[in-house]
Amino acid sequence: MIEMNMIKDKKKPVEFRKVMDEELPPIIITMNENDEPKMVLNMYHRIWISLHRKTIAGIINVFPEKIDDILDDFLGEQRANEKMDWD
């Protein structure tokens, strides 16, 4: 099942897919063919997903901070490389 939702702030499509696969994790965030975000919900783990639904939903509160940490680290590395190139 494929659903396309629009993120309100950026108006970018997010593809949602449901799969049934005992070897995949419960939730996967990846990219689709157009390099846009895609979220895969593995229905094999639907009981676990349902049981932890509130915790999973709460991830969105800390996720932006974690992405900022990754970006800050990356930009710090890029800046250090840029400074080395100038020397």
Biopython code that builds the backbone (N, CA, C, O; Angstrom):
import numpy as np
from Bio.PDB.StructureBuilder import StructureBuilder

atoms = [
    (1, "MET", "N", (0.841, -1.169, 0.000)),
    (1, "MET", "CA", (0.000, 0.000, 0.000)),
    (1, "MET", "C", (0.890, 1.238, 0.000)),
    (1, "MET", "O", (1.780, 1.352, 0.843)),
    (2, "ILE", "N", (0.674, 2.145, -0.907)),
    (2, "ILE", "CA", (1.451, 3.369, -1.016)),
    (2, "ILE", "C", (0.543, 4.547, -0.718)),
    (2, "ILE", "O", (-0.537, 4.683, -1.292)),
    (3, "GLU", "N", (1.005, 5.399, 0.194)),
    (3, "GLU", "CA", (0.283, 6.632, 0.497)),
    (3, "GLU", "C", (1.256, 7.785, 0.324)),
    (3, "GLU", "O", (2.436, 7.658, 0.652)),
    (4, "MET", "N", (0.779, 8.892, -0.180)),
    (4, "MET", "CA", (1.601, 10.091, -0.279)),
    (4, "MET", "C", (0.998, 11.148, 0.625)),
    (4, "MET", "O", (-0.152, 11.545, 0.438)),
    (5, "ASN", "N", (1.760, 11.605, 1.595)),
    (5, "ASN", "CA", (1.337, 12.679, 2.481)),
    (5, "ASN", "C", (2.216, 13.886, 2.226)),
    (5, "ASN", "O", (3.355, 13.744, 1.781)),
    (6, "MET", "N", (1.706, 15.055, 2.500)),
    (6, "MET", "CA", (2.480, 16.268, 2.313)),
    (6, "MET", "C", (2.866, 16.808, 3.686)),
    (6, "MET", "O", (2.018, 16.956, 4.565)),
    (7, "ILE", "N", (4.141, 17.098, 3.859)),
    (7, "ILE", "CA", (4.604, 17.751, 5.070)),
    (7, "ILE", "C", (4.110, 19.197, 4.998)),
    (7, "ILE", "O", (4.309, 19.860, 3.980)),
    (8, "LYS", "N", (3.484, 19.685, 6.035)),
    (8, "LYS", "CA", (2.834, 20.996, 5.984)),
    (8, "LYS", "C", (3.808, 22.136, 5.746)),
    (8, "LYS", "O", (3.521, 23.029, 4.948)),
    (9, "ASP", "N", (4.951, 22.131, 6.417)),
    (9, "ASP", "CA", (5.879, 23.255, 6.312)),
    (9, "ASP", "C", (6.557, 23.344, 4.961)),
    (9, "ASP", "O", (6.636, 24.428, 4.385)),
    (10, "LYS", "N", (7.040, 22.248, 4.450)),
    (10, "LYS", "CA", (7.859, 22.256, 3.244)),
    (10, "LYS", "C", (7.103, 21.778, 2.007)),
    (10, "LYS", "O", (7.596, 21.944, 0.891)),
    (11, "LYS", "N", (5.939, 21.200, 2.175)),
    (11, "LYS", "CA", (5.128, 20.701, 1.066)),
    (11, "LYS", "C", (5.883, 19.678, 0.214)),
    (11, "LYS", "O", (5.763, 19.674, -1.011)),
    (12, "LYS", "N", (6.658, 18.815, 0.868)),
    (12, "LYS", "CA", (7.369, 17.769, 0.153)),
    (12, "LYS", "C", (6.633, 16.449, 0.378)),
    (12, "LYS", "O", (6.169, 16.171, 1.484)),
    (13, "PRO", "N", (6.532, 15.657, -0.652)),
    (13, "PRO", "CA", (5.824, 14.381, -0.498)),
    (13, "PRO", "C", (6.631, 13.398, 0.351)),
    (13, "PRO", "O", (7.856, 13.332, 0.253)),
    (14, "VAL", "N", (5.930, 12.648, 1.172)),
    (14, "VAL", "CA", (6.533, 11.564, 1.934)),
    (14, "VAL", "C", (5.769, 10.300, 1.575)),
    (14, "VAL", "O", (4.558, 10.208, 1.772)),
    (15, "GLU", "N", (6.488, 9.344, 1.052)),
    (15, "GLU", "CA", (5.872, 8.081, 0.661)),
    (15, "GLU", "C", (5.840, 7.150, 1.862)),
    (15, "GLU", "O", (6.837, 7.006, 2.569)),
    (16, "PHE", "N", (4.707, 6.524, 2.091)),
    (16, "PHE", "CA", (4.562, 5.525, 3.141)),
    (16, "PHE", "C", (4.245, 4.190, 2.488)),
    (16, "PHE", "O", (3.364, 4.099, 1.633)),
    (17, "ARG", "N", (4.965, 3.161, 2.894)),
    (17, "ARG", "CA", (4.700, 1.808, 2.396)),
    (17, "ARG", "C", (4.537, 0.859, 3.567)),
    (17, "ARG", "O", (5.135, 1.038, 4.628)),
    (18, "LYS", "N", (3.736, -0.128, 3.352)),
    (18, "LYS", "CA", (3.580, -1.211, 4.318)),
    (18, "LYS", "C", (4.132, -2.474, 3.676)),
    (18, "LYS", "O", (3.841, -2.781, 2.520)),
    (19, "VAL", "N", (4.932, -3.199, 4.447)),
    (19, "VAL", "CA", (5.470, -4.476, 3.980)),
    (19, "VAL", "C", (5.210, -5.517, 5.057)),
    (19, "VAL", "O", (4.842, -5.192, 6.186)),
    (20, "MET", "N", (5.407, -6.762, 4.688)),
    (20, "MET", "CA", (5.305, -7.872, 5.635)),
    (20, "MET", "C", (6.553, -8.723, 5.427)),
    (20, "MET", "O", (6.617, -9.547, 4.515)),
    (21, "ASP", "N", (7.561, -8.503, 6.308)),
    (21, "ASP", "CA", (8.846, -9.180, 6.122)),
    (21, "ASP", "C", (9.486, -9.415, 7.482)),
    (21, "ASP", "O", (9.825, -8.460, 8.181)),
    (22, "GLU", "N", (9.654, -10.670, 7.860)),
    (22, "GLU", "CA", (10.201, -10.963, 9.182)),
    (22, "GLU", "C", (11.668, -10.569, 9.327)),
    (22, "GLU", "O", (12.166, -10.486, 10.449)),
    (23, "GLU", "N", (12.370, -10.327, 8.230)),
    (23, "GLU", "CA", (13.787, -9.987, 8.298)),
    (23, "GLU", "C", (14.050, -8.476, 8.376)),
    (23, "GLU", "O", (15.150, -8.065, 8.745)),
    (24, "LEU", "N", (13.079, -7.667, 8.043)),
    (24, "LEU", "CA", (13.249, -6.212, 8.099)),
    (24, "LEU", "C", (12.872, -5.693, 9.479)),
    (24, "LEU", "O", (12.062, -6.305, 10.175)),
    (25, "PRO", "N", (13.467, -4.547, 9.883)),
    (25, "PRO", "CA", (13.078, -3.948, 11.161)),
    (25, "PRO", "C", (11.662, -3.376, 11.098)),
    (25, "PRO", "O", (11.086, -3.273, 10.015)),
    (26, "PRO", "N", (11.099, -3.006, 12.246)),
    (26, "PRO", "CA", (9.718, -2.509, 12.275)),
    (26, "PRO", "C", (9.490, -1.250, 11.444)),
    (26, "PRO", "O", (8.468, -1.136, 10.767)),
    (27, "ILE", "N", (10.424, -0.307, 11.486)),
    (27, "ILE", "CA", (10.255, 0.970, 10.783)),
    (27, "ILE", "C", (11.559, 1.304, 10.078)),
    (27, "ILE", "O", (12.641, 1.179, 10.653)),
    (28, "ILE", "N", (11.446, 1.728, 8.835)),
    (28, "ILE", "CA", (12.613, 2.118, 8.052)),
    (28, "ILE", "C", (12.323, 3.473, 7.424)),
    (28, "ILE", "O", (11.268, 3.678, 6.824)),
    (29, "ILE", "N", (13.273, 4.401, 7.568)),
    (29, "ILE", "CA", (13.192, 5.673, 6.850)),
    (29, "ILE", "C", (14.286, 5.632, 5.800)),
    (29, "ILE", "O", (15.461, 5.463, 6.125)),
    (30, "THR", "N", (13.907, 5.784, 4.558)),
    (30, "THR", "CA", (14.845, 5.697, 3.447)),
    (30, "THR", "C", (14.439, 6.707, 2.382)),
    (30, "THR", "O", (13.677, 7.632, 2.661)),
    (31, "MET", "N", (14.940, 6.534, 1.173)),
    (31, "MET", "CA", (14.551, 7.437, 0.091)),
    (31, "MET", "C", (13.906, 6.632, -1.038)),
    (31, "MET", "O", (14.192, 5.450, -1.229)),
    (32, "ASN", "N", (13.026, 7.310, -1.778)),
    (32, "ASN", "CA", (12.390, 6.662, -2.918)),
    (32, "ASN", "C", (13.192, 6.926, -4.182)),
    (32, "ASN", "O", (14.301, 7.456, -4.123)),
    (33, "GLU", "N", (12.630, 6.559, -5.317)),
    (33, "GLU", "CA", (13.315, 6.696, -6.604)),
    (33, "GLU", "C", (13.618, 8.148, -6.957)),
    (33, "GLU", "O", (14.529, 8.419, -7.739)),
    (34, "ASN", "N", (12.863, 9.080, -6.389)),
    (34, "ASN", "CA", (13.045, 10.509, -6.656)),
    (34, "ASN", "C", (13.864, 11.205, -5.565)),
    (34, "ASN", "O", (13.880, 12.433, -5.483)),
    (35, "ASP", "N", (14.543, 10.412, -4.727)),
    (35, "ASP", "CA", (15.375, 10.932, -3.639)),
    (35, "ASP", "C", (14.555, 11.719, -2.612)),
    (35, "ASP", "O", (15.056, 12.652, -1.985)),
    (36, "GLU", "N", (13.306, 11.332, -2.455)),
    (36, "GLU", "CA", (12.425, 11.931, -1.457)),
    (36, "GLU", "C", (12.263, 10.949, -0.295)),
    (36, "GLU", "O", (12.455, 9.746, -0.474)),
    (37, "PRO", "N", (11.914, 11.448, 0.886)),
    (37, "PRO", "CA", (11.764, 10.558, 2.037)),
    (37, "PRO", "C", (10.685, 9.504, 1.816)),
    (37, "PRO", "O", (9.623, 9.768, 1.251)),
    (38, "LYS", "N", (10.998, 8.308, 2.282)),
    (38, "LYS", "CA", (10.042, 7.200, 2.240)),
    (38, "LYS", "C", (10.097, 6.493, 3.590)),
    (38, "LYS", "O", (11.177, 6.208, 4.108)),
    (39, "MET", "N", (8.935, 6.215, 4.147)),
    (39, "MET", "CA", (8.861, 5.484, 5.403)),
    (39, "MET", "C", (8.196, 4.139, 5.146)),
    (39, "MET", "O", (7.122, 4.054, 4.549)),
    (40, "VAL", "N", (8.862, 3.103, 5.610)),
    (40, "VAL", "CA", (8.354, 1.743, 5.434)),
    (40, "VAL", "C", (7.946, 1.215, 6.804)),
    (40, "VAL", "O", (8.754, 1.175, 7.732)),
    (41, "LEU", "N", (6.699, 0.814, 6.919)),
    (41, "LEU", "CA", (6.189, 0.189, 8.137)),
    (41, "LEU", "C", (6.069, -1.306, 7.886)),
    (41, "LEU", "O", (5.358, -1.738, 6.979)),
    (42, "ASN", "N", (6.764, -2.085, 8.689)),
    (42, "ASN", "CA", (6.762, -3.526, 8.525)),
    (42, "ASN", "C", (5.640, -4.124, 9.372)),
    (42, "ASN", "O", (5.733, -4.180, 10.598)),
    (43, "MET", "N", (4.597, -4.560, 8.710)),
    (43, "MET", "CA", (3.425, -5.089, 9.396)),
    (43, "MET", "C", (3.703, -6.412, 10.107)),
    (43, "MET", "O", (2.891, -6.858, 10.918)),
    (44, "TYR", "N", (4.822, -7.034, 9.817)),
    (44, "TYR", "CA", (5.228, -8.228, 10.563)),
    (44, "TYR", "C", (5.391, -7.877, 12.034)),
    (44, "TYR", "O", (5.174, -8.721, 12.903)),
    (45, "HIS", "N", (5.772, -6.636, 12.315)),
    (45, "HIS", "CA", (5.990, -6.156, 13.680)),
    (45, "HIS", "C", (4.845, -5.259, 14.158)),
    (45, "HIS", "O", (5.056, -4.417, 15.031)),
    (46, "ARG", "N", (3.659, -5.419, 13.616)),
    (46, "ARG", "CA", (2.550, -4.516, 13.924)),
    (46, "ARG", "C", (2.179, -4.513, 15.401)),
    (46, "ARG", "O", (1.766, -3.474, 15.917)),
    (47, "ILE", "N", (2.311, -5.628, 16.093)),
    (47, "ILE", "CA", (2.007, -5.637, 17.531)),
    (47, "ILE", "C", (3.020, -4.768, 18.274)),
    (47, "ILE", "O", (2.639, -3.967, 19.127)),
    (48, "TRP", "N", (4.315, -4.921, 17.955)),
    (48, "TRP", "CA", (5.356, -4.114, 18.593)),
    (48, "TRP", "C", (5.167, -2.637, 18.258)),
    (48, "TRP", "O", (5.262, -1.781, 19.137)),
    (49, "ILE", "N", (4.898, -2.338, 16.982)),
    (49, "ILE", "CA", (4.663, -0.948, 16.572)),
    (49, "ILE", "C", (3.470, -0.371, 17.337)),
    (49, "ILE", "O", (3.528, 0.759, 17.822)),
    (50, "SER", "N", (2.414, -1.129, 17.441)),
    (50, "SER", "CA", (1.208, -0.667, 18.144)),
    (50, "SER", "C", (1.474, -0.466, 19.625)),
    (50, "SER", "O", (1.030, 0.522, 20.209)),
    (51, "LEU", "N", (2.189, -1.389, 20.231)),
    (51, "LEU", "CA", (2.499, -1.306, 21.653)),
    (51, "LEU", "C", (3.340, -0.070, 21.964)),
    (51, "LEU", "O", (3.155, 0.557, 23.007)),
    (52, "HIS", "N", (4.249, 0.281, 21.080)),
    (52, "HIS", "CA", (5.165, 1.402, 21.306)),
    (52, "HIS", "C", (4.788, 2.655, 20.507)),
    (52, "HIS", "O", (5.630, 3.526, 20.291)),
    (53, "ARG", "N", (3.553, 2.747, 20.077)),
    (53, "ARG", "CA", (3.115, 3.841, 19.194)),
    (53, "ARG", "C", (3.362, 5.218, 19.787)),
    (53, "ARG", "O", (3.756, 6.131, 19.060)),
    (54, "LYS", "N", (3.146, 5.394, 21.069)),
    (54, "LYS", "CA", (3.341, 6.716, 21.679)),
    (54, "LYS", "C", (4.830, 7.069, 21.746)),
    (54, "LYS", "O", (5.212, 8.212, 21.494)),
    (55, "THR", "N", (5.654, 6.101, 22.079)),
    (55, "THR", "CA", (7.100, 6.337, 22.108)),
    (55, "THR", "C", (7.610, 6.643, 20.712)),
    (55, "THR", "O", (8.414, 7.556, 20.525)),
    (56, "ILE", "N", (7.145, 5.885, 19.736)),
    (56, "ILE", "CA", (7.554, 6.106, 18.345)),
    (56, "ILE", "C", (7.130, 7.502, 17.900)),
    (56, "ILE", "O", (7.912, 8.214, 17.271)),
    (57, "ALA", "N", (5.917, 7.895, 18.217)),
    (57, "ALA", "CA", (5.436, 9.230, 17.849)),
    (57, "ALA", "C", (6.262, 10.318, 18.546)),
    (57, "ALA", "O", (6.460, 11.394, 17.981)),
    (58, "GLY", "N", (6.739, 10.054, 19.751)),
    (58, "GLY", "CA", (7.535, 11.021, 20.488)),
    (58, "GLY", "C", (8.933, 11.216, 19.924)),
    (58, "GLY", "O", (9.611, 12.186, 20.262)),
    (59, "ILE", "N", (9.366, 10.304, 19.072)),
    (59, "ILE", "CA", (10.683, 10.431, 18.458)),
    (59, "ILE", "C", (10.787, 11.745, 17.703)),
    (59, "ILE", "O", (11.862, 12.341, 17.642)),
    (60, "ILE", "N", (9.698, 12.196, 17.136)),
    (60, "ILE", "CA", (9.710, 13.424, 16.341)),
    (60, "ILE", "C", (10.138, 14.629, 17.178)),
    (60, "ILE", "O", (10.599, 15.625, 16.620)),
    (61, "ASN", "N", (9.996, 14.561, 18.490)),
    (61, "ASN", "CA", (10.402, 15.671, 19.354)),
    (61, "ASN", "C", (11.921, 15.790, 19.487)),
    (61, "ASN", "O", (12.436, 16.894, 19.667)),
    (62, "VAL", "N", (12.647, 14.670, 19.402)),
    (62, "VAL", "CA", (14.108, 14.698, 19.551)),
    (62, "VAL", "C", (14.831, 14.523, 18.223)),
    (62, "VAL", "O", (16.022, 14.818, 18.123)),
    (63, "PHE", "N", (14.139, 14.055, 17.221)),
    (63, "PHE", "CA", (14.766, 13.779, 15.924)),
    (63, "PHE", "C", (15.420, 15.018, 15.300)),
    (63, "PHE", "O", (16.556, 14.920, 14.834)),
    (64, "PRO", "N", (14.755, 16.176, 15.270)),
    (64, "PRO", "CA", (15.395, 17.360, 14.685)),
    (64, "PRO", "C", (16.715, 17.718, 15.367)),
    (64, "PRO", "O", (17.659, 18.143, 14.701)),
    (65, "GLU", "N", (16.789, 17.551, 16.677)),
    (65, "GLU", "CA", (18.031, 17.834, 17.399)),
    (65, "GLU", "C", (19.143, 16.874, 16.965)),
    (65, "GLU", "O", (20.291, 17.288, 16.807)),
    (66, "LYS", "N", (18.812, 15.618, 16.774)),
    (66, "LYS", "CA", (19.804, 14.627, 16.338)),
    (66, "LYS", "C", (20.285, 14.935, 14.927)),
    (66, "LYS", "O", (21.474, 14.809, 14.634)),
    (67, "ILE", "N", (19.375, 15.334, 14.058)),
    (67, "ILE", "CA", (19.757, 15.718, 12.696)),
    (67, "ILE", "C", (20.654, 16.957, 12.745)),
    (67, "ILE", "O", (21.625, 17.044, 11.994)),
    (68, "ASP", "N", (20.338, 17.916, 13.624)),
    (68, "ASP", "CA", (21.183, 19.098, 13.792)),
    (68, "ASP", "C", (22.589, 18.706, 14.244)),
    (68, "ASP", "O", (23.571, 19.277, 13.769)),
    (69, "ASP", "N", (22.696, 17.735, 15.158)),
    (69, "ASP", "CA", (24.008, 17.267, 15.614)),
    (69, "ASP", "C", (24.815, 16.694, 14.455)),
    (69, "ASP", "O", (26.004, 16.983, 14.319)),
    (70, "ILE", "N", (24.175, 15.887, 13.628)),
    (70, "ILE", "CA", (24.842, 15.303, 12.461)),
    (70, "ILE", "C", (25.299, 16.408, 11.520)),
    (70, "ILE", "O", (26.431, 16.394, 11.035)),
    (71, "LEU", "N", (24.417, 17.359, 11.267)),
    (71, "LEU", "CA", (24.744, 18.460, 10.362)),
    (71, "LEU", "C", (25.870, 19.329, 10.923)),
    (71, "LEU", "O", (26.778, 19.715, 10.187)),
    (72, "ASP", "N", (25.816, 19.637, 12.214)),
    (72, "ASP", "CA", (26.885, 20.426, 12.833)),
    (72, "ASP", "C", (28.231, 19.727, 12.722)),
    (72, "ASP", "O", (29.238, 20.360, 12.406)),
    (73, "ASP", "N", (28.254, 18.421, 12.982)),
    (73, "ASP", "CA", (29.503, 17.656, 12.857)),
    (73, "ASP", "C", (30.027, 17.690, 11.424)),
    (73, "ASP", "O", (31.215, 17.907, 11.188)),
    (74, "PHE", "N", (29.130, 17.474, 10.482)),
    (74, "PHE", "CA", (29.521, 17.476, 9.070)),
    (74, "PHE", "C", (30.060, 18.844, 8.650)),
    (74, "PHE", "O", (31.101, 18.938, 7.998)),
    (75, "LEU", "N", (29.345, 19.895, 9.027)),
    (75, "LEU", "CA", (29.782, 21.235, 8.664)),
    (75, "LEU", "C", (31.106, 21.598, 9.341)),
    (75, "LEU", "O", (31.933, 22.290, 8.747)),
    (76, "GLY", "N", (31.309, 21.141, 10.562)),
    (76, "GLY", "CA", (32.576, 21.362, 11.245)),
    (76, "GLY", "C", (33.731, 20.697, 10.509)),
    (76, "GLY", "O", (34.808, 21.277, 10.369)),
    (77, "GLU", "N", (33.496, 19.469, 10.037)),
    (77, "GLU", "CA", (34.513, 18.763, 9.246)),
    (77, "GLU", "C", (34.787, 19.495, 7.934)),
    (77, "GLU", "O", (35.939, 19.643, 7.527)),
    (78, "GLN", "N", (33.735, 19.944, 7.286)),
    (78, "GLN", "CA", (33.898, 20.655, 6.018)),
    (78, "GLN", "C", (34.676, 21.956, 6.213)),
    (78, "GLN", "O", (35.522, 22.318, 5.395)),
    (79, "ARG", "N", (34.373, 22.648, 7.304)),
    (79, "ARG", "CA", (35.074, 23.900, 7.585)),
    (79, "ARG", "C", (36.551, 23.632, 7.869)),
    (79, "ARG", "O", (37.412, 24.370, 7.390)),
    (80, "ALA", "N", (36.860, 22.583, 8.645)),
    (80, "ALA", "CA", (38.253, 22.233, 8.933)),
    (80, "ALA", "C", (38.991, 21.881, 7.638)),
    (80, "ALA", "O", (40.142, 22.277, 7.452)),
    (81, "ASN", "N", (38.329, 21.138, 6.745)),
    (81, "ASN", "CA", (38.931, 20.795, 5.451)),
    (81, "ASN", "C", (39.185, 22.048, 4.622)),
    (81, "ASN", "O", (40.224, 22.180, 3.975)),
    (82, "GLU", "N", (38.226, 22.962, 4.652)),
    (82, "GLU", "CA", (38.367, 24.201, 3.888)),
    (82, "GLU", "C", (39.569, 25.010, 4.399)),
    (82, "GLU", "O", (40.339, 25.551, 3.604)),
    (83, "LYS", "N", (39.725, 25.090, 5.715)),
    (83, "LYS", "CA", (40.832, 25.826, 6.306)),
    (83, "LYS", "C", (42.176, 25.170, 5.964)),
    (83, "LYS", "O", (43.162, 25.865, 5.720)),
    (84, "MET", "N", (42.213, 23.825, 5.945)),
    (84, "MET", "CA", (43.439, 23.125, 5.568)),
    (84, "MET", "C", (43.796, 23.386, 4.111)),
    (84, "MET", "O", (44.971, 23.517, 3.769)),
    (85, "ASP", "N", (42.782, 23.459, 3.254)),
    (85, "ASP", "CA", (43.019, 23.731, 1.829)),
    (85, "ASP", "C", (43.621, 25.114, 1.621)),
    (85, "ASP", "O", (44.384, 25.321, 0.678)),
    (86, "TRP", "N", (43.285, 26.062, 2.491)),
    (86, "TRP", "CA", (43.788, 27.417, 2.358)),
    (86, "TRP", "C", (45.246, 27.528, 2.799)),
    (86, "TRP", "O", (45.972, 28.414, 2.346)),
    (87, "ASP", "N", (45.672, 26.622, 3.687)),
    (87, "ASP", "CA", (47.064, 26.677, 4.184)),
    (87, "ASP", "C", (48.055, 26.111, 3.202)),
    (87, "ASP", "O", (49.254, 26.089, 3.478)),
]
sb = StructureBuilder()
sb.init_structure("model")
sb.init_model(0)
sb.init_chain("A")
sb.init_seg("    ")
for serial, (resi, resn, name, xyz) in enumerate(atoms, 1):
    if name == "N":
        sb.init_residue(resn, " ", resi, " ")
    sb.init_atom(name, np.array(xyz, "f"), 0.0, 1.0, " ", f" {name:<3s}", serial, name[0])
structure = sb.get_structure()
